[in-house]
Amino acid sequence: MSVTPDDEGFMAAAIRLSRRHLGRTATNPSVGCLIVRDGVIVGQAVTAVGGRPHAEPQALAEAGARARGATAYVTLEPCSHHGKTPPCAEALIAYGVARVVISVTDPDPRVSGRGITMLRDAGIEVDAGVLEAEGRRSLAGYLTRQTKNRPYVTLKLAVSADGMIGRAGEGQVAITGPEARAEVQTLRAETDAILVGIGTAISDDPLLTVRTPGLEAQSPIRIVLDPSLALPLTSKLVATARDVPVILVASENVSPLAADAEGIPPSVLPDYRGRATGLDPSFGPPTRGEIDKEHDQNSQADSSSPATEDVGQAAIPQPISLLVGGEARAGEAGPIDPVNRLELRTPGRAEGGTSPTDAADLDSRRAVLEAAGVEIVYCNPYHPEVLLPALATRGISSLLVEGGAKTARLFLEAGLVDRIQLYHAPVVIGEGGIESPLDATDIPSGFTHMGTQMFGVDRLDEYERGL
């Protein structure tokens, strides 16, 4: 059967549906599924928060007996192997679906093509590749982690009319208006992790959370490239590290285990596939929601840990490297108030913001950061080609790089940016401005201009590489 405009219309609806849970399905892809009979949608679903149940069995259950003889529209090829749940292809067969329309074939070698073969062997008509470009965009994080062993990287920049992204020495400077900032909050909510350099973390003192009412629990893991542990102890990031995870990526030479770990590459990471975390092993290691459950159990078992709030999707990450500092040692960090973490202090260093000066200072600083809930990993922060696969190993499929100029250049020059969101605002920064590392006139080769949108008076130009 040839693909019809109706097929494209229903697939477009399935793709829109799939976006509802972006950033909320752990390492599983957020898939949309519609069951359509006689031109009417009789069942629909998106992969559940946490990654299970998958979309197909939910949509089939909603359709019930009406699924027999119907057409299923699925954004990703139905799985064909047994994980925590039976194969979705088997469910479609059991319900008597007559036709399955697929947008994207799954690149996972355990699935790729096998789901389609299983359906066809059961006498079900299958059409694949419908609105494939749109489907691949909606699955960009999952597809990049599967095929490139790293997260899908989005670089977001807001540039003034005179080509600046801020003003030196003034911290956060409002460049875009409220409409554009609200759009950025939505992007954060759909992303697994957000990354900034230590310069931005110190000068702006950002939270990097989602502030849209109702979406706060979808805040991404916050990552700071901090080679010498210079993050101020009174920063908002440190103060909120037990609510939303914070990872500092420090240089290997400040690791307390550096001497013992000589010869071990920083990219060597624990294998989480065998851990009893409840994660569907067909989609890799745990992240966010899955790890959160394990953290909650550990926190309850450890009576010395400060009480924490349940923050939904925000998970406490597991170590990213073998060179991860241990627990805070008694006596090193001075008095700690577990409630008002803004009062955490290192003896001899009131607030931080500068690099530790000696080994004792470094140990004290590390202890205070870890006591506040900050995770420190030791992996050269200026080698994203090492860091990104490490993040993928722990299940991070999408990464938003927000600042500053040096960090943006780092990822651009490494060729590891997949999407650029470039906001242009009519404001003028003037003298003392920090020049943007990128403008519309010097977009790197290989990127395609995907379109322009207006948010109030601000213009967003979006560029993407092919997946």
C-alpha positions in Angstrom: 0.0 0.0 0.0 1.4 3.4 -0.9 1.8 6.1 1.7 -1.0 8.6 1.7 -1.4 12.2 2.9 -3.5 10.8 5.7 -0.6 8.5 6.7 1.6 11.6 6.9 -1.0 13.5 8.9 -1.3 10.7 11.5 2.5 10.3 11.7 2.9 14.0 12.3 0.5 13.7 15.2 2.4 10.7 16.6 5.7 12.8 16.4 4.0 15.7 18.2 2.8 13.2 20.9 6.3 11.8 21.3 7.7 15.2 22.3 5.6 15.3 25.4 8.0 13.2 27.4 11.4 14.3 25.9 14.0 14.2 28.7 11.7 12.2 31.0 12.0 8.6 29.7 15.5 7.8 31.1 17.6 6.0 28.5 14.5 4.8 26.5 13.5 6.9 23.6 10.3 8.9 23.9 8.1 7.2 21.2 4.6 8.2 20.1 2.0 5.7 18.9 -1.5 6.1 17.4 -4.0 3.3 16.7 -6.3 4.4 13.8 -9.4 2.6 12.5 -11.5 3.9 9.7 -9.8 7.2 9.9 -10.5 7.7 13.7 -7.8 7.5 16.4 -9.0 4.8 18.8 -5.8 4.6 20.9 -2.8 6.8 21.5 0.2 6.9 23.9 3.7 8.1 24.5 6.5 6.2 26.3 5.8 6.6 30.0 7.8 8.8 32.3 10.8 6.7 33.4 10.8 4.7 30.1 8.2 2.0 30.7 5.6 1.0 29.6 6.5 1.6 26.0 4.1 3.5 23.8 2.7 0.6 21.7 1.2 -1.5 24.5 -0.4 1.5 26.1 -2.0 2.6 22.9 -3.2 -0.9 22.1 -4.7 -1.3 25.6 -6.6 1.9 25.1 -7.9 0.8 21.7 -8.8 -2.7 23.0 -10.8 -4.8 20.5 -10.9 -1.8 18.1 -7.2 -2.5 17.4 -8.1 -5.5 15.3 -7.8 -4.6 11.6 -6.5 -1.1 12.5 -3.3 0.8 11.5 -0.7 1.6 14.0 1.5 4.7 13.5 4.8 4.5 15.5 7.6 7.0 15.5 10.3 4.3 16.1 10.4 0.7 14.9 8.7 -1.5 17.5 11.2 -3.5 19.6 11.5 -7.2 18.8 13.5 -8.5 21.8 12.7 -9.3 25.4 13.8 -6.8 28.0 11.8 -5.9 31.1 8.7 -6.1 29.0 7.8 -8.4 26.0 8.5 -7.1 22.5 6.2 -4.4 21.2 6.0 -6.2 17.9 4.5 -9.2 19.6 1.8 -6.9 21.2 0.9 -5.5 17.8 0.6 -9.0 16.3 -1.5 -10.3 19.3 -4.0 -7.4 19.0 -4.5 -8.2 15.3 -3.3 -4.9 13.9 -3.5 -5.0 10.0 -0.9 -2.4 9.2 2.0 -0.6 10.9 3.5 2.7 9.7 6.9 3.5 11.0 8.9 6.8 10.9 12.4 5.7 11.9 14.1 2.3 11.9 15.8 1.6 15.2 19.6 1.7 14.9 20.1 -0.6 17.9 21.6 -3.7 16.3 19.3 -5.9 18.6 16.3 -4.3 16.9 17.2 -2.8 13.6 14.9 -4.4 11.0 14.0 -7.3 13.2 10.8 -5.7 14.4 9.7 -5.0 10.8 10.5 -8.6 9.8 8.6 -10.0 12.8 5.5 -8.0 11.8 5.7 -8.9 8.1 6.2 -12.6 8.9 2.9 -12.4 10.8 1.1 -11.1 7.7 1.1 -7.4 8.8 1.7 -4.8 6.2 4.5 -2.5 7.1 5.5 0.9 5.6 8.7 2.6 7.0 10.3 5.9 6.5 7.2 8.1 6.7 8.2 11.6 7.8 11.6 10.2 8.6 13.4 13.5 8.8 10.9 14.8 11.3 10.9 11.6 13.2 14.7 11.6 13.5 14.6 15.1 14.9 12.3 14.1 17.6 14.5 11.1 18.4 17.8 13.0 18.0 19.1 12.3 21.5 18.5 8.5 21.4 19.8 8.2 17.8 23.0 10.1 18.6 23.7 8.0 21.7 23.1 4.8 19.8 25.1 5.7 16.7 27.8 8.0 17.9 28.2 6.9 21.5 27.6 10.5 22.9 24.8 12.8 23.7 23.1 15.1 21.1 24.7 18.5 21.8 22.7 21.8 21.4 24.6 25.1 21.7 22.4 28.0 22.7 23.6 31.6 22.3 21.8 34.9 22.8 23.5 37.7 20.9 22.9 41.4 21.1 22.6 43.7 18.1 26.3 44.6 18.4 27.4 40.9 18.5 27.8 40.5 22.3 26.7 37.8 24.7 27.3 39.7 27.9 29.3 42.4 29.6 32.6 41.7 31.4 32.3 41.9 35.1 28.6 42.3 35.4 27.3 38.8 35.8 24.0 37.9 34.1 22.9 40.5 31.5 19.4 40.3 30.1 19.7 40.1 26.3 16.5 38.4 25.2 13.0 39.2 26.4 10.6 37.1 28.4 9.1 35.2 25.4 12.5 34.0 24.3 13.5 33.1 27.9 10.4 31.1 28.3 11.3 29.1 25.2 14.7 28.3 26.6 13.0 27.0 29.8 11.1 24.5 27.6 14.3 23.4 25.9 15.9 22.8 29.3 12.9 20.7 30.4 13.4 18.5 27.3 17.2 18.0 27.9 19.0 15.5 30.1 21.9 17.7 31.1 23.0 21.4 30.8 26.7 22.5 30.8 28.5 25.7 31.4 32.1 26.7 32.0 33.5 27.8 35.4 33.7 31.4 34.2 30.0 31.6 33.7 29.3 29.7 36.9 31.3 32.3 38.9 30.3 35.5 37.1 26.6 34.7 36.7 25.9 32.5 39.7 23.2 30.7 37.7 20.7 28.1 38.9 20.4 26.4 35.4 17.1 24.9 36.5 13.7 24.9 34.8 11.6 27.7 36.2 8.4 27.2 34.2 5.5 26.5 36.7 4.7 22.8 36.6 8.0 21.8 34.9 10.4 22.4 37.8 10.9 18.7 38.4 12.2 18.3 34.8 15.3 20.4 35.5 18.4 18.8 33.8 21.5 17.6 35.5 23.8 20.6 35.8 27.5 20.2 34.7 30.3 22.7 35.2 33.7 22.5 33.6 35.8 23.4 36.6 39.4 22.2 36.2 40.6 23.3 39.6 37.5 23.2 41.8 37.0 27.0 41.8 33.2 26.9 42.1 32.2 29.3 44.9 30.9 27.3 47.9 28.1 29.9 48.4 26.9 29.6 44.8 23.4 28.7 43.9 24.6 25.5 42.3 26.2 24.3 45.5 23.3 25.4 47.6 20.8 23.4 45.5 23.0 20.4 44.7 20.8 18.0 46.8 17.7 19.2 44.9 19.0 19.0 41.4 22.2 17.2 40.6 25.4 19.1 40.1 28.5 17.6 38.5 31.9 19.4 38.5 34.3 18.1 35.8 37.7 18.7 37.3 41.2 18.1 35.9 42.8 14.7 36.7 45.7 16.3 38.5 43.5 17.5 41.3 42.1 14.0 41.9 42.8 12.6 45.4 43.4 9.2 43.7 45.5 10.5 40.8 48.7 8.9 42.1 47.0 5.5 42.8 45.3 5.6 39.4 48.3 6.2 37.3 47.9 4.6 33.9 44.1 4.4 34.1 42.4 6.5 31.4 39.8 9.0 32.8 37.3 7.7 30.2 37.1 4.3 31.8 33.7 4.1 33.5 31.7 1.5 35.5 29.4 -0.7 33.4 25.8 -0.2 34.7 24.1 -2.7 32.5 24.3 -5.4 35.1 23.0 -3.3 38.0 19.7 -4.2 39.5 18.1 -0.7 39.0 15.0 -1.8 37.2 16.1 -0.3 33.9 15.1 -2.1 30.7 18.5 -3.5 29.7 17.6 -3.2 26.0 18.2 0.6 26.3 21.5 0.8 28.2 22.5 2.3 31.5 20.3 4.1 34.0 19.9 7.9 34.3 17.7 10.4 36.0 14.4 8.6 37.1 16.0 5.2 37.5 19.0 6.4 39.5 16.7 8.6 41.6 15.0 5.5 43.1 18.4 4.0 44.0 19.5 7.2 45.6 16.4 7.5 47.7 17.0 4.0 49.1 20.6 4.8 49.8 19.6 8.1 51.5 17.1 6.3 53.8 19.7 3.7 54.7 22.4 6.4 55.6 21.2 8.2 58.7 24.0 10.7 58.5 22.8 12.1 55.2 20.8 15.4 55.3 17.1 15.1 54.6 16.2 15.8 51.0 13.1 16.6 49.1 11.6 14.3 46.5 12.2 16.2 43.2 10.6 13.8 40.8 12.7 13.5 37.6 15.8 15.0 39.0 18.1 12.1 39.7 21.3 11.8 41.7 23.9 10.6 39.2 26.3 7.8 39.8 30.1 8.2 39.4 31.2 9.0 35.9 34.8 7.9 36.3 37.0 5.6 38.3 38.7 8.7 39.6 35.9 10.0 41.7 36.5 11.4 45.1 35.1 9.6 48.1 32.9 10.7 50.9 33.6 13.8 53.0 35.9 13.0 55.8 35.2 14.1 59.3 37.0 17.2 60.5 38.0 18.5 57.1 35.2 20.8 56.3 34.5 22.5 59.6 30.9 23.0 60.9 28.2 22.3 58.3 24.6 23.4 58.6 22.7 20.7 56.6 19.6 23.0 56.3 21.1 26.3 55.3 23.8 25.1 52.8 24.7 28.7 52.0 26.6 28.7 55.2 29.0 25.9 54.2 32.6 27.1 54.6 36.0 25.7 54.1 38.5 26.7 56.8 40.7 29.5 55.5 38.5 30.1 52.4 35.2 31.8 53.0 33.4 31.6 49.7 35.7 30.3 46.9 35.7 31.5 43.4 39.4 31.1 43.1 41.5 27.9 42.7 42.7 26.1 45.9 46.3 27.1 46.7 47.7 23.8 48.2 46.8 20.2 48.8 45.2 20.8 52.2 43.1 23.6 50.8 42.0 21.4 47.9 41.1 18.5 50.2 39.0 20.8 52.5 37.3 22.3 49.5 36.5 18.9 48.0 35.1 17.7 51.3 32.7 20.7 51.5 31.5 20.3 48.0 30.8 16.6 48.4 29.1 17.2 51.7 26.8 19.7 49.9 25.9 17.0 47.4 28.1 18.0 44.5 29.6 15.2 42.5 33.2 15.7 41.4 34.5 13.7 38.4 38.0 13.8 37.1 38.2 13.9 33.4 40.0 16.6 31.4 37.3 19.3 31.0 38.9 20.6 27.8 38.5 17.3 26.0 34.8 17.0 25.1 35.6 14.0 22.9 36.4 12.1 26.2 33.7 13.7 28.3 30.7 13.2 26.0 31.1 9.4 25.6 31.4 9.2 29.4 28.1 11.1 29.7 26.5 8.7 27.2 27.7 5.7 29.2 25.6 6.9 32.2 22.6 7.4 29.9 22.7 11.1 29.1 21.3 11.4 25.6 21.0 15.2 25.2 23.2 18.0 26.4 22.6 21.8 26.3 25.7 24.0 26.2 24.7 27.4 27.5 27.9 29.3 28.2 30.1 31.0 28.0 32.1 32.1 25.0 35.2 29.9 25.7 33.0 26.8 26.3 31.0 27.4 23.2 34.3 27.7 21.1 35.6 24.5 22.8 32.6 22.4 21.5 32.4 24.1 18.2 36.1 23.6 17.4 35.9 20.0 18.4 33.1 19.5 15.9 30.8 18.2 18.6 27.8 20.5 18.3 24.8 19.0 16.5 22.3 21.9 16.8 22.8 25.6 17.2 20.0 27.9 18.6 21.1 31.4 17.9 18.9 34.2 19.4 19.3 37.7 18.1 18.1 40.6 20.2 17.8 44.3 19.4 19.5 45.4 22.6 23.0 47.0 22.4 25.6 46.0 25.0 28.2 48.6 24.1 31.6 49.1 25.7 32.9 46.1 27.8 30.9 43.6 25.9 31.9 40.0 25.5 32.0 39.1 21.8 29.9 36.1 20.7 31.9 33.2 19.4 29.4 32.7 16.6 27.0 34.7 14.5 24.8 34.0 11.5 27.5 35.0 9.1 30.0 32.4 10.3 28.0 29.2 11.0 30.4 26.2 10.6 30.1 24.1 7.4 27.9 21.1 7.6 25.0 22.9 9.3 21.6 23.5 7.6 19.4 26.5 8.5 16.2 24.9 9.7 14.2 28.0 10.1 13.5 31.3 11.9 11.0 32.0 14.6 10.1 35.2 16.5 9.7 35.4 20.2 8.5 38.9 20.9 11.2 41.2 19.4 13.8 38.4 19.5 14.7 36.2 16.5 15.7 32.6 16.8 17.7 31.0 14.0 18.1 27.2 14.3 20.8 25.2 12.5 21.4 21.5 12.5 23.8 18.9 11.3 22.4 15.7 9.7 21.9 12.8 12.0 
